[in-house]
């Protein structure tokens, strides 16, 4: 009878030790990945367990092209660039198509055309997740521009646009840009000079 009671005591004591034993690090995966749509959420579980390394989980779009290829294309001295930028709407319609037509007529390239020449044919759609990628590409084009640059602007241009906040400041501070001309989206005529002089008219009337 005493032996049976001892067996029960030892059994409960053993269960208590197993239950209270700490879980070792090998039982927890250090990183957890969860896909929501086209967005990959990565959570560093090691950091979330430590107060000294508490970080917010990062959300990264997947499959975006590497802009290093585009930068190398822009900086290649053998590649000729006549940069054409664009922004806004004209009579309620985006000037994107007008800019592409103007670029083809003048031998220039817009951002989309530049990316294709750099081998980035499949370009991401513009949305909240890819906006940073497009902004970086736009700034890269403006920072590496040279010579006489043109921009097709609509009759309405947002102050919050990539052009207003990033491309224009980069072009104005770029010492390699000799001139920056605003051209009409339909006629292609120079509306006004934003920087320097029109190479076809050294002293334009602004």
N, CA, C and O of each residue as an XYZ file, in Angstrom:
824
protein
N       0.828     -1.209      0.000
C       0.000      0.000      0.000
C       0.858      1.253      0.000
O       0.594      2.194     -0.748
N       1.907      1.264      0.857
C       2.835      2.400      0.929
C       3.549      2.584     -0.408
O       3.783      3.710     -0.847
N       3.896      1.458     -1.056
C       4.589      1.511     -2.342
C       3.691      2.134     -3.404
O       4.174      2.896     -4.241
N       2.406      1.830     -3.388
C       1.470      2.397     -4.359
C       1.358      3.905     -4.196
O       1.321      4.645     -5.179
N       1.302      4.370     -2.902
C       1.237      5.813     -2.644
C       2.491      6.516     -3.141
O       2.407      7.616     -3.687
N       3.664      5.888     -2.959
C       4.926      6.485     -3.427
C       4.935      6.597     -4.951
O       5.407      7.591     -5.503
N       4.405      5.561     -5.634
C       4.347      5.619     -7.094
C       3.503      6.796     -7.569
O       3.874      7.466     -8.532
N       2.384      7.056     -6.917
C       1.495      8.159     -7.283
C       2.184      9.497     -7.064
O       2.077     10.396     -7.898
N       2.903      9.637     -5.926
C       3.619     10.881     -5.613
C       4.675     11.159     -6.677
O       4.758     12.274     -7.193
N       5.481     10.154     -7.006
C       6.539     10.324     -8.013
C       5.953     10.662     -9.390
O       6.534     11.442    -10.145
N       4.794     10.063     -9.708
C       4.164     10.313    -10.985
C       3.747     11.771    -11.118
O       4.020     12.399    -12.141
N       3.081     12.326    -10.083
C       2.659     13.723    -10.087
C       3.854     14.674    -10.099
O       3.805     15.714    -10.756
N       4.918     14.336     -9.386
C       6.128     15.156     -9.336
C       6.801     15.216    -10.721
O       7.291     16.261    -11.148
N       6.807     14.063    -11.403
C       7.392     14.019    -12.756
C       6.606     14.858    -13.740
O       7.185     15.556    -14.573
N       5.260     14.792    -13.645
C       4.430     15.604    -14.527
C       4.626     17.081    -14.275
O       4.603     17.876    -15.214
N       4.820     17.466    -13.016
C       5.053     18.871    -12.659
C       6.351     19.390    -13.276
O       6.404     20.510    -13.785
N       7.409     18.551    -13.224
C       8.701     18.959    -13.782
C       8.614     19.144    -15.297
O       9.185     20.087    -15.844
N       7.897     18.241    -15.972
C       7.769     18.346    -17.426
C       6.995     19.586    -17.817
O       7.370     20.272    -18.767
N       5.922     19.888    -17.103
C       5.064     21.028    -17.412
C       5.771     22.350    -17.186
O       5.594     23.294    -17.956
N       6.605     22.424    -16.090
C       7.248     23.683    -15.718
C       8.580     23.893    -16.406
O       9.180     24.957    -16.256
N       9.068     22.905    -17.164
C      10.378     23.044    -17.814
C      10.312     24.098    -18.898
O       9.337     24.117    -19.648
N      11.326     25.007    -19.028
C      11.326     26.048    -20.063
C      11.481     25.450    -21.454
O      12.146     24.431    -21.642
N      10.856     26.105    -22.418
C      10.943     25.649    -23.798
C      12.227     26.173    -24.402
O      12.476     27.378    -24.371
N      13.044     25.297    -24.950
C      14.326     25.697    -25.523
C      14.145     26.435    -26.827
O      13.084     26.344    -27.443
N      15.175     27.178    -27.273
C      15.091     27.950    -28.513
C      14.894     27.098    -29.743
O      14.395     27.586    -30.757
N      15.271     25.839    -29.678
C      15.143     24.973    -30.849
C      13.693     24.676    -31.174
O      13.397     24.218    -32.277
N      12.760     24.928    -30.224
C      11.358     24.622    -30.466
C      10.630     25.778    -31.132
O       9.464     25.640    -31.502
N      11.310     26.938    -31.294
C      10.667     28.108    -31.877
C      11.418     28.512    -33.131
O      12.632     28.709    -33.090
N      10.714     28.636    -34.238
C      11.346     29.076    -35.474
C      11.766     30.528    -35.339
O      10.954     31.345    -34.904
N      13.013     30.896    -35.696
C      13.477     32.266    -35.519
C      12.760     33.269    -36.401
O      12.672     34.441    -36.034
N      12.247     32.860    -37.543
C      11.586     33.785    -38.454
C      10.306     33.174    -38.981
O      10.248     31.990    -39.311
N       9.278     34.011    -39.051
C       7.984     33.560    -39.561
C       7.634     34.380    -40.788
O       7.732     35.607    -40.765
N       7.225     33.709    -41.865
C       6.836     34.397    -43.077
C       5.356     34.148    -43.326
O       4.870     33.023    -43.205
N       4.654     35.212    -43.675
C       3.240     35.067    -44.003
C       2.945     35.900    -45.231
O       3.281     37.084    -45.269
N       2.325     35.309    -46.233
C       2.007     36.015    -47.462
C       0.557     36.459    -47.447
O      -0.350     35.657    -47.225
N       0.348     37.759    -47.689
C      -0.997     38.304    -47.803
C      -1.087     38.943    -49.182
O      -0.531     40.019    -49.407
N      -1.774     38.295    -50.092
C      -1.815     38.790    -51.466
C      -0.429     38.697    -52.077
O       0.176     37.625    -52.100
N       0.080     39.836    -52.579
C       1.419     39.885    -53.149
C       2.429     40.467    -52.169
O       3.557     40.783    -52.548
N       2.026     40.608    -50.915
C       2.909     41.206    -49.918
C       3.418     40.131    -48.972
O       2.644     39.323    -48.461
N       4.714     40.128    -48.745
C       5.325     39.167    -47.829
C       5.600     39.859    -46.511
O       6.350     40.834    -46.464
N       4.999     39.364    -45.440
C       5.240     39.910    -44.109
C       6.259     39.026    -43.402
O       6.053     37.821    -43.264
N       7.341     39.617    -42.962
C       8.405     38.895    -42.281
C       8.484     39.365    -40.834
O       8.671     40.554    -40.574
N       8.342     38.440    -39.895
C       8.408     38.762    -38.474
C       9.607     38.069    -37.869
O       9.720     36.845    -37.938
N      10.498     38.833    -37.280
C      11.669     38.283    -36.625
C      11.274     37.907    -35.204
O      11.179     38.768    -34.330
N      11.045     36.627    -34.979
C      10.577     36.176    -33.674
C      11.645     36.340    -32.602
O      11.319     36.535    -31.431
N      12.921     36.263    -32.988
C      13.986     36.472    -32.008
C      13.932     37.876    -31.449
O      14.117     38.076    -30.248
N      13.679     38.858    -32.312
C      13.627     40.242    -31.860
C      12.389     40.512    -31.010
O      12.449     41.290    -30.058
N      11.281     39.885    -31.343
C      10.074     40.145    -30.568
C      10.153     39.533    -29.186
O       9.371     39.896    -28.307
N      11.105     38.586    -28.967
C      11.230     37.991    -27.635
C      12.127     38.818    -26.735
O      12.184     38.581    -25.528
N      12.835     39.796    -27.314
C      13.775     40.570    -26.513
C      13.375     42.033    -26.507
O      13.116     42.606    -27.565
N      13.318     42.648    -25.334
C      12.956     44.048    -25.229
C      14.006     44.951    -25.859
O      13.678     46.034    -26.345
N      15.276     44.515    -25.858
C      16.347     45.349    -26.388
C      16.371     45.343    -27.910
O      17.062     46.171    -28.504
N      15.636     44.434    -28.571
C      15.602     44.364    -30.023
C      14.162     44.359    -30.525
O      13.827     43.622    -31.452
N      13.328     45.165    -29.925
C      11.922     45.179    -30.297
C      11.745     45.997    -31.576
O      11.923     47.214    -31.553
N      11.397     45.351    -32.688
C      11.241     46.035    -33.966
C       9.876     45.721    -34.555
O       9.297     44.664    -34.303
N       9.375     46.665    -35.347
C       8.106     46.458    -36.022
C       8.297     45.503    -37.191
O       9.261     45.658    -37.941
N       7.420     44.527    -37.375
C       7.537     43.626    -38.521
C       7.579     44.411    -39.828
O       6.860     45.398    -39.982
N       8.415     43.979    -40.768
C       8.571     44.688    -42.026
C       7.674     44.092    -43.097
O       7.465     42.879    -43.146
N       7.147     44.957    -43.954
C       6.313     44.533    -45.070
C       7.042     44.907    -46.355
O       7.329     46.082    -46.582
N       7.340     43.933    -47.187
C       8.115     44.172    -48.391
C       7.386     43.624    -49.617
O       6.968     42.466    -49.626
N       7.229     44.470    -50.670
C       6.666     43.945    -51.918
C       7.615     42.925    -52.528
O       8.833     43.066    -52.419
N       7.076     41.921    -53.156
C       7.908     40.867    -53.733
C       8.062     41.064    -55.237
O       7.153     41.555    -55.906
N       9.215     40.678    -55.758
C       9.420     40.618    -57.186
C       9.666     41.939    -57.884
O       9.500     42.009    -59.102
N      10.056     43.003    -57.171
C      10.333     44.277    -57.835
C      11.683     44.212    -58.541
O      12.633     43.652    -57.993
N      11.787     44.772    -59.744
C      13.058     44.740    -60.483
C      14.163     45.481    -59.737
O      13.906     46.422    -58.986
N      15.395     45.037    -59.962
C      16.556     45.646    -59.326
C      16.922     46.930    -60.065
O      17.231     46.899    -61.256
N      16.886     48.061    -59.353
C      17.179     49.342    -59.982
C      18.667     49.553    -60.243
O      19.046     50.529    -60.890
N      19.506     48.661    -59.753
C      20.948     48.772    -60.019
C      21.210     48.661    -61.519
O      22.108     49.315    -62.049
N      20.426     47.832    -62.195
C      20.551     47.678    -63.651
C      20.196     48.989    -64.349
O      20.838     49.381    -65.324
N      19.167     49.659    -63.837
C      18.735     50.927    -64.429
C      19.784     52.020    -64.200
O      20.064     52.816    -65.096
N      20.350     52.052    -63.013
C      21.381     53.050    -62.692
C      22.603     52.864    -63.587
O      23.175     53.838    -64.078
N      22.997     51.614    -63.797
C      24.143     51.328    -64.668
C      23.849     51.779    -66.097
O      24.736     52.272    -66.794
N      22.602     51.607    -66.526
C      22.204     52.048    -67.867
C      22.303     53.565    -67.986
O      22.784     54.078    -68.997
N      21.852     54.283    -66.960
C      21.882     55.742    -66.987
C      23.315     56.280    -66.975
O      23.608     57.299    -67.601
N      24.193     55.596    -66.268
C      25.563     56.065    -66.123
C      26.509     55.536    -67.201
O      27.694     55.867    -67.202
N      26.000     54.729    -68.104
C      26.815     54.199    -69.180
C      27.132     55.318    -70.180
O      26.215     55.857    -70.801
N      28.415     55.679    -70.348
C      28.756     56.788    -71.250
C      28.424     56.503    -72.713
O      28.319     57.433    -73.512
N      28.258     55.238    -73.070
C      27.940     54.876    -74.446
C      26.444     55.023    -74.744
O      26.024     54.982    -75.901
N      25.649     55.194    -73.684
C      24.210     55.328    -73.856
C      23.834     56.802    -73.972
O      24.133     57.602    -73.085
N      23.183     57.148    -75.065
C      22.762     58.536    -75.279
C      21.386     58.752    -74.661
O      20.466     57.963    -74.877
N      21.256     59.827    -73.892
C      19.983     60.116    -73.234
C      19.545     61.549    -73.532
O      20.315     62.492    -73.346
N      18.323     61.705    -73.989
C      17.679     63.007    -74.064
C      16.436     62.877    -73.187
O      15.393     62.391    -73.626
N      16.567     63.312    -71.968
C      15.554     63.006    -70.960
C      14.287     63.841    -71.137
O      14.334     65.054    -71.341
N      13.167     63.150    -71.051
C      11.849     63.781    -71.074
C      11.095     63.339    -69.828
O      10.936     62.144    -69.577
N      10.636     64.308    -69.055
C       9.837     64.033    -67.863
C       8.391     64.473    -68.142
O       8.122     65.157    -69.129
N       7.489     64.082    -67.280
C       6.098     64.494    -67.449
C       5.380     64.436    -66.114
O       5.782     63.720    -65.197
N       4.298     65.218    -66.029
C       3.493     65.193    -64.804
C       2.174     65.917    -65.040
O       2.094     66.858    -65.830
N       1.149     65.459    -64.339
C      -0.129     66.154    -64.329
C      -1.122     65.688    -65.379
O      -0.920     64.678    -66.055
N      -2.192     66.448    -65.495
C      -3.258     66.167    -66.455
C      -3.508     67.404    -67.319
O      -3.320     68.540    -66.885
N      -3.931     67.148    -68.538
C      -4.303     68.245    -69.447
C      -5.747     68.032    -69.862
O      -6.086     67.036    -70.501
N      -6.597     68.989    -69.485
C      -8.039     68.890    -69.722
C      -8.599     67.582    -69.161
O      -9.438     66.923    -69.775
N      -8.107     67.235    -67.983
C      -8.620     66.069    -67.254
C      -8.002     64.741    -67.611
O      -8.362     63.724    -67.019
N      -7.070     64.713    -68.573
C      -6.459     63.456    -68.999
C      -4.957     63.481    -68.741
O      -4.298     64.499    -68.948
N      -4.423     62.344    -68.285
C      -2.989     62.245    -68.006
C      -2.168     62.592    -69.247
O      -2.554     62.268    -70.370
N      -1.026     63.256    -69.027
C      -0.148     63.634    -70.143
C       0.879     62.546    -70.453
O       1.815     62.773    -71.220
N       0.704     61.369    -69.858
C       1.649     60.274    -70.077
C       1.829     59.952    -71.566
O       2.956     59.880    -72.055
N       0.722     59.761    -72.276
C       0.808     59.410    -73.700
C       1.401     60.556    -74.514
O       2.165     60.321    -75.450
N       1.052     61.793    -74.162
C       1.609     62.956    -74.861
C       3.127     63.015    -74.691
O       3.856     63.330    -75.632
N       3.593     62.708    -73.475
C       5.028     62.734    -73.197
C       5.763     61.660    -73.995
O       6.858     61.897    -74.503
N       5.155     60.475    -74.102
C       5.793     59.398    -74.849
C       5.866     59.740    -76.348
O       6.865     59.449    -77.007
N       4.814     60.352    -76.870
C       4.818     60.760    -78.275
C       5.864     61.848    -78.512
O       6.595     61.814    -79.502
N       5.926     62.812    -77.591
C       6.896     63.899    -77.720
C       8.323     63.349    -77.651
O       9.200     63.788    -78.396
N       8.544     62.402    -76.767
C       9.876     61.808    -76.632
C      10.288     61.097    -77.920
O      11.432     61.216    -78.359
N       9.363     60.365    -78.520
C       9.683     59.646    -79.766
C       9.967     60.614    -80.914
O      10.827     60.347    -81.753
N       9.246     61.739    -80.951
C       9.453     62.734    -82.003
C      10.803     63.438    -81.859
O      11.441     63.776    -82.857
N      11.225     63.654    -80.640
C      12.451     64.421    -80.393
C      13.665     63.551    -80.115
O      14.756     64.067    -79.875
N      13.488     62.236    -80.145
C      14.605     61.335    -79.879
C      14.945     61.203    -78.411
O      16.048     60.791    -78.050
N      13.994     61.555    -77.571
C      14.202     61.457    -76.128
C      13.563     60.217    -75.539
O      13.019     59.383    -76.263
N      13.630     60.099    -74.238
C      13.025     58.948    -73.557
C      12.374     59.382    -72.246
O      12.931     60.181    -71.492
N      11.186     58.838    -71.991
C      10.542     59.011    -70.687
C      11.079     57.945    -69.735
O      11.901     57.115    -70.123
N      10.619     57.971    -68.512
C      11.067     56.986    -67.527
C      10.727     55.567    -67.978
O      11.574     54.677    -67.911
N       9.495     55.352    -68.435
C       9.084     54.012    -68.867
C       9.917     53.517    -70.045
O      10.292     52.346    -70.100
N      10.202     54.411    -70.979
C      11.009     54.042    -72.140
C      12.448     53.757    -71.739
O      13.083     52.845    -72.269
N      12.959     54.550    -70.792
C      14.317     54.336    -70.274
C      14.449     52.962    -69.619
O      15.424     52.242    -69.838
N      13.451     52.618    -68.813
C      13.481     51.331    -68.109
C      13.492     50.165    -69.094
O      14.184     49.169    -68.882
N      12.721     50.298    -70.170
C      12.694     49.241    -71.187
C      14.062     49.095    -71.848
O      14.522     47.980    -72.094
N      14.710     50.222    -72.133
C      16.041     50.178    -72.740
C      17.064     49.558    -71.797
O      18.059     48.980    -72.235
N      16.808     49.684    -70.500
C      17.707     49.104    -69.497
C      17.431     47.622    -69.277
O      18.116     46.972    -68.488
N      16.434     47.089    -69.969
C      16.109     45.672    -69.836
C      14.996     45.385    -68.860
O      14.646     44.226    -68.635
N      14.424     46.444    -68.267
C      13.310     46.255    -67.330
C      12.018     46.446    -68.127
O      11.392     47.505    -68.080
N      11.641     45.411    -68.850
C      10.479     45.485    -69.738
C       9.184     45.342    -68.937
O       8.229     46.092    -69.137
N       9.172     44.368    -68.032
C       7.994     44.153    -67.189
C       8.112     45.053    -65.963
O       8.883     44.786    -65.041
N       7.332     46.119    -65.982
C       7.406     47.121    -64.915
C       6.225     46.990    -63.955
O       5.111     46.695    -64.389
N       6.451     47.203    -62.660
C       5.367     47.038    -61.678
C       4.286     48.097    -61.832
O       4.551     49.224    -62.250
N       3.074     47.715    -61.487
C       1.983     48.680    -61.482
C       2.231     49.712    -60.388
O       2.880     49.423    -59.382
N       1.715     50.901    -60.591
C       1.869     51.965    -59.594
C       0.777     51.811    -58.538
O      -0.408     51.969    -58.831
N       1.179     51.505    -57.323
C       0.249     51.416    -56.201
C       0.992     51.759    -54.911
O       2.160     52.145    -54.949
N       0.325     51.621    -53.789
C       0.919     52.020    -52.513
C       2.178     51.214    -52.191
O       3.125     51.746    -51.612
N       2.189     49.940    -52.562
C       3.332     49.090    -52.237
C       4.539     49.350    -53.158
O       5.677     49.116    -52.754
N       4.304     49.828    -54.380
C       5.405     50.028    -55.333
C       5.798     51.496    -55.488
O       6.709     51.814    -56.253
N       5.123     52.384    -54.774
C       5.365     53.813    -54.951
C       6.804     54.186    -54.631
O       7.386     55.030    -55.312
N       7.384     53.575    -53.611
C       8.774     53.889    -53.246
C       9.729     53.487    -54.366
O      10.709     54.184    -54.629
N       9.444     52.360    -55.027
C      10.280     51.895    -56.142
C      10.238     52.889    -57.293
O      11.277     53.244    -57.851
N       9.030     53.339    -57.651
C       8.880     54.290    -58.745
C       9.514     55.634    -58.398
O      10.108     56.281    -59.261
N       9.392     56.057    -57.144
C      10.002     57.322    -56.722
C      11.517     57.251    -56.831
O      12.152     58.199    -57.293
N      12.101     56.131    -56.408
C      13.562     55.951    -56.506
C      14.005     55.969    -57.966
O      15.025     56.573    -58.300
N      13.244     55.312    -58.833
C      13.591     55.282    -60.255
C      13.516     56.684    -60.859
O      14.365     57.063    -61.665
N      12.507     57.443    -60.471
C      12.334     58.806    -60.978
C      13.477     59.712    -60.535
O      14.036     60.464    -61.334
N      13.815     59.628    -59.250
C      14.924     60.436    -58.739
C      16.233     60.045    -59.401
O      17.067     60.904    -59.686
N      16.418     58.760    -59.646
C      17.633     58.262    -60.292
C      17.771     58.854    -61.697
O      18.867     59.231    -62.112
N      16.667     58.933    -62.417
C      16.675     59.516    -63.760
C      17.056     60.990    -63.702
O      17.869     61.458    -64.498
N      16.463     61.721    -62.754
C      16.735     63.158    -62.632
C      18.170     63.429    -62.174
O      18.812     64.364    -62.653
N      18.663     62.619    -61.257
C      20.016     62.827    -60.725
C      21.098     62.511    -61.748
O      22.212     63.025    -61.650
N      20.779     61.667    -62.733
C      21.763     61.267    -63.740
C      21.533     61.932    -65.091
O      22.201     61.599    -66.070
N      20.593     62.867    -65.148
C      20.305     63.562    -66.396
C      21.452     64.516    -66.752
O      22.158     65.027    -65.883
N      21.610     64.735    -68.067
C      22.646     65.650    -68.555
C      22.109     66.454    -69.733
O      21.161     66.048    -70.406
N      22.737     67.600    -69.966
C      22.406     68.385    -71.142
C      21.081     69.109    -71.043
O      20.739     69.663    -69.999
N      20.328     69.100    -72.151
C      19.061     69.822    -72.244
C      17.903     68.865    -71.985
O      17.717     67.882    -72.702
N      17.144     69.165    -70.966
C      16.058     68.294    -70.503
C      14.720     68.983    -70.754
O      14.614     70.206    -70.668
N      13.702     68.182    -71.066
C      12.365     68.719    -71.279
C      11.358     68.018    -70.373
O      11.529     66.856    -70.005
N      10.312     68.748    -70.025
C       9.245     68.168    -69.212
C       7.900     68.555    -69.805
O       7.655     69.724    -70.106
N       7.039     67.577    -69.969
C       5.675     67.796    -70.447
C       4.778     67.926    -69.222
O       4.566     66.959    -68.490
N       4.255     69.127    -69.007
C       3.399     69.372    -67.845
C       1.979     69.686    -68.299
O       1.768     70.387    -69.288
N       1.017     69.158    -67.563
C      -0.382     69.428    -67.869
C      -0.811     70.773    -67.318
O      -0.010     71.508    -66.741
N      -2.094     71.088    -67.503
C      -2.613     72.340    -66.943
C      -2.895     72.204    -65.455
O      -3.150     73.195    -64.770
N      -2.846     70.960    -64.952
C      -2.986     70.707    -63.517
C      -1.877     69.767    -63.074
O      -1.769     68.644    -63.567
N      -1.045     70.237    -62.129
C       0.057     69.437    -61.594
C       0.015     69.530    -60.076
O       0.040     70.626    -59.514
N      -0.049     68.386    -59.417
C      -0.132     68.354    -57.956
C       1.199     68.731    -57.315
O       2.266     68.351    -57.797
N       1.117     69.481    -56.228
C       2.319     69.823    -55.462
C       2.887     68.603    -54.736
O       4.032     68.615    -54.283
N       2.070     67.550    -54.631
C       2.502     66.329    -53.969
C       2.982     65.275    -54.962
O       3.281     64.148    -54.567
N       3.057     65.620    -56.227
C       3.475     64.660    -57.240
C       4.966     64.363    -57.129
O       5.719     65.114    -56.508
N       5.377     63.254    -57.742
C       6.797     62.886    -57.763
C       7.603     63.965    -58.469
O       8.737     64.251    -58.084
N       7.017     64.566    -59.504
C       7.694     65.649    -60.212
C       7.974     66.833    -59.285
O       9.105     67.312    -59.201
N       6.943     67.295    -58.595
C       7.078     68.477    -57.738
C       7.995     68.237    -56.549
O       8.779     69.112    -56.180
N       7.903     67.060    -55.947
C       8.643     66.799    -54.707
C      10.034     66.214    -54.927
O      10.910     66.387    -54.080
N      10.255     65.526    -56.046
C      11.524     64.807    -56.200
C      12.268     65.133    -57.499
O      13.444     65.495    -57.463
N      11.595     65.007    -58.635
C      12.287     65.168    -59.913
C      12.743     66.607    -60.149
O      13.903     66.838    -60.491
N      11.848     67.570    -59.971
C      12.206     68.974    -60.207
C      13.355     69.444    -59.314
O      14.309     70.032    -59.821
N      13.295     69.202    -57.993
C      14.428     69.618    -57.151
C      15.752     68.965    -57.562
O      16.806     69.600    -57.524
N      15.683     67.681    -57.957
C      16.906     66.977    -58.358
C      17.477     67.563    -59.644
O      18.693     67.688    -59.782
N      16.608     67.922    -60.586
C      17.063     68.508    -61.848
C      17.634     69.905    -61.637
O      18.624     70.279    -62.266
N      17.014     70.668    -60.758
C      17.478     72.042    -60.503
C      18.840     72.056    -59.822
O      19.641     72.965    -60.043
N      19.100     71.048    -58.992
C      20.378     70.994    -58.276
C      21.440     70.186    -59.011
O      22.585     70.111    -58.566
N      21.061     69.579    -60.145
C      21.994     68.766    -60.923
C      22.850     69.681    -61.806
O      22.324     70.301    -62.730
N      24.157     69.777    -61.540
C      25.005     70.689    -62.324
C      25.196     70.262    -63.771
O      25.611     71.068    -64.603
N      24.897     68.998    -64.083
C      25.064     68.505    -65.452
C      23.879     68.834    -66.355
O      23.945     68.637    -67.569
N      22.800     69.334    -65.766
C      21.630     69.731    -66.551
C      21.815     71.193    -66.966
O      21.776     72.094    -66.129
N      22.016     71.415    -68.267
C      22.266     72.768    -68.772
C      20.988     73.587    -68.861
O      20.987     74.789    -68.591
N      19.900     72.927    -69.242
C      18.628     73.637    -69.344
C      17.472     72.681    -69.081
O      17.574     71.471    -69.281
N      16.370     73.267    -68.626
C      15.146     72.501    -68.363
C      13.986     73.294    -68.944
O      13.656     74.380    -68.466
N      13.375     72.741    -69.976
C      12.297     73.436    -70.677
C      10.960     72.748    -70.450
O      10.854     71.528    -70.577
N       9.934     73.533    -70.113
C       8.575     73.006    -70.033
C       7.952     73.107    -71.412
O       7.956     74.178    -72.020
N       7.409     71.987    -71.918
C       6.813     71.990    -73.253
C       5.323     71.675    -73.178
O       4.856     71.017    -72.249
N       4.601     72.153    -74.163
C       3.148     71.957    -74.223
C       2.840     70.501    -74.554
O       3.476     69.930    -75.440
N       1.871     69.881    -73.860
C       1.577     68.455    -74.079
C       1.041     68.135    -75.474
O       1.181     66.999    -75.927
N       0.440     69.084    -76.161
C      -0.154     68.807    -77.473
C       0.715     69.299    -78.632
O       0.804     68.635    -79.666
N       1.351     70.451    -78.465
C       2.127     71.009    -79.573
C       3.622     70.720    -79.454
O       4.341     70.739    -80.452
N       4.089     70.453    -78.235
C       5.516     70.232    -78.032
C       6.325     71.506    -78.016
O       7.549     71.465    -77.894
N       5.650     72.652    -78.141
C       6.349     73.940    -78.137
C       6.805     74.281    -76.713
O       6.157     73.911    -75.734
N       7.935     74.997    -76.620
C       8.446     75.397    -75.318
C       7.519     76.450    -74.710
O       7.277     77.496    -75.313
N       7.008     76.171    -73.526
C       6.123     77.091    -72.821
C       6.951     78.094    -72.033
O       6.709     79.299    -72.100
N       7.929     77.593    -71.286
C       8.844     78.467    -70.552
C      10.062     77.676    -70.115
O      10.043     76.446    -70.077
N      11.110     78.391    -69.790
C      12.342     77.771    -69.320
C      12.318     77.734    -67.795
O      12.095     78.755    -67.143
N      12.545     76.566    -67.243
C      12.604     76.410    -65.790
C      14.044     76.514    -65.278
O      14.288     76.804    -64.106
N      14.989     76.270    -66.191
C      16.413     76.352    -65.838
C      17.208     76.593    -67.111
O      16.961     75.954    -68.133
N      18.167     77.521    -67.047
C      19.021     77.773    -68.196
C      18.287     78.400    -69.361
O      17.212     78.975    -69.193
N      18.875     78.288    -70.551
C      18.303     78.860    -71.763
C      17.951     77.780    -72.764
O      18.574     76.719    -72.803
N      16.946     78.063    -73.571
C      16.558     77.169    -74.651
C      17.685     77.139    -75.686
O      18.044     78.189    -76.219
N      18.255     75.961    -75.987
C      19.367     75.911    -76.949
C      18.989     76.433    -78.331
O      19.869     76.821    -79.099
N      17.670     76.450    -78.670
C      17.220     76.971    -79.953
C      16.948     78.468    -79.894
O      16.807     79.129    -80.923
N      16.878     78.983    -78.690
C      16.632     80.409    -78.492
C      17.371     80.837    -77.242
O      16.814     80.742    -76.148
N      18.624     81.314    -77.364
C      19.461     81.615    -76.193
C      18.848     82.598    -75.212
O      19.169     82.555    -74.025
N      17.969     83.489    -75.681
C      17.374     84.476    -74.790
C      15.846     84.443    -74.912
O      15.239     85.351    -75.480
N      15.235     83.380    -74.368
C      13.779     83.276    -74.501
C      13.051     84.307    -73.658
O      13.536     84.724    -72.607
N      11.887     84.712    -74.129
C      11.049     85.624    -73.352
C      10.216     84.802    -72.375
O       9.344     84.036    -72.784
N      10.485     84.962    -71.104
C       9.791     84.153    -70.092
C       8.486     84.851    -69.671
O       7.754     84.333    -68.827
